[in-house]
């Protein structure tokens, strides 16, 4: 599972977007220094792309303060139903991954994550998971363990009848 943190390095984020095609990512944080990372919410790929197109929200240090020095972007600015300019985005991702100054810049994702994102326990019923997907029209669902640590993500593709039936057959077949 590829997870993001509340404060994410710009270069790392650009590498992740360039190397994957995932539509959304779980966001985690460490509540206290001696605690493990726990699930906080999700953020969509398109929202991350819109954030990367707004360089003025980048921060110079990864301190633990939740307040950013710049004002967060408005909801309307990051929620889009269409892809951003792909050639511009590709150019920006390339710049952010190759230019050393972006190694020192961070984005505070906290104002932009969906903190009410659904999650299910690792041993949750497959049938009920399918019902949740169908009734809520989800694209992905984060799977957590009893301590709320991210252990997986279920996508619509995972719940398609034929691939699901084949995976179940392999799991249930005698060894």
N, C-alpha and C positions, 0 to 999 in steps of 0.2 A: 504494500500500500504506500503510495506517495502522499505524505501529509505535509501541510504547511504549518508554520508557526505564526503567532500573532504579529511578531516583528520578523519580516522575511527579507533576506538579502536580495537586492535587485538582480545581481548577476546570477545567483542560484535560481531565482524565479524564472528568469529568461531562459536559462538552460533547461529547466523542467518543462516549460511550455514548448520549447523547440524540439525536445526529445520525446514528448508524449502527445497523445491525441485525446487524453481524458477530458470529459466534459465538466468535471467538477472535482473538488479536492476537499477532504476533511481538514479542518484547522484544529490544532492542538495547542495546549499551553501547559506549563508547569506551574501549578498554583503556588507552590513554595519551593525554594531551591532544593530541598531534600525529598520532594515528591516526584512521582512519575508524571509524564505528560498525559493529559486527559483530553477527551473530545470536547471542543467548544462550539463547533458549528461547521458549516460548509461555505465554500465560495465557488462560483462558476468560473469556467475558463474565460468566457467572454468578459466577465467583470474584471478578471485579472488583466486581460488585454487592455481594457479601457483604463485601468489604473496605470499600467505601464506607459500609456500614451500621454500621461500627465506628470511630467518630470518634476513639477513644482511641489508635489507631495512627498518626494523622496527625502529621507532624513539622513543626516551624516553619521549618526551613531546609534548603536543598538542598545540603548539603555532600557531599563525596565519601566520607565514612565509610560503610562498609557496615553498621555496627551501629546499630540503631535504639534510641532511648531507651526504648521500650516493648517488652514481650515480644511476639513475633509470635503471631498467632492459631494455634490448633491446626489440624491437617489436617482434622479432623472438622468444625470450625467453618466452613471455607470451601468444602468439597466438598459440594455439594448436587445432588440430582437433580431438584429442582423449583424453579420460579421463586420468588424472594423476593416479599414483599408488593408488588405492582406500584404501588398507590397511594402507599405509603410511599416506595418507590424513586423514583417520579416527583417527589414532593415534595422528597426529598433532592437529586436531580439539579438541580432548579430552584433550591433554596437554594444549592448549591455553585457554580452558574454565575452567580448574581446577587449574592451576598454577597461584598464585596471582601476580607474576611479569609481566604477560601479560596484567593485568589490567592497567598497567602504560605505555604500549607500543602502538604505533600508526603506521598506514600506511598512507602515503600521496598518495591518489588515483589520484590526478590531472594529473600526466603524463600518466596515463593508461586509462582514460575514453574516450569514444567516444563522443567528443563535437559536432559532427555534426549529432547526433542521431535525428531521426524524432520524432515529437510530434504533437498531434492534440488538438484542443480546445474541451472542454467538450461537446459542442453542435454541434460538427462536424457531417456531414452527414454520416450515417451508410453505405450507398452505396459507397460513396467515400472512406471511411475507408477500406472497403473490396477491392476496386480497388487498393489502395495503398499497402495493404498487398500482393495481388496477383502479382502486377507488380514489386515490389521491393523485394519480397521474404523475408519479415520480419518475425521474430519470436515473437516479442513483440513491442508494440507501447505505448509510454507514453502519458497520457491524462493530460492536464494542464488547469487551469482556466485562465481568462483574465489577471491575474497578474503573469502568468507563474509559479504558484505553482502546484506541482504534486497533482492530485486528483484521479488518477487511472492508470491502465495498462491494455491494451487490448492484449490478446494473440491469436495465431492461433486457439486455442481450443474454444475461445469465439466466433469466427466467423464461426465455423462449422455449416452447414445448419440446422440440426435437433435441436441441443440445442439452437441455435439462434432463430429459428422459435418458439420453445416452450416458451422461455423468452419473445419474442415479443407478443405472444398470451396472456400470463399472464399479461403483462403490458397494453395491449390494451383492455382486457376483462372488461366489466362494473363491478364496485364494488358491 
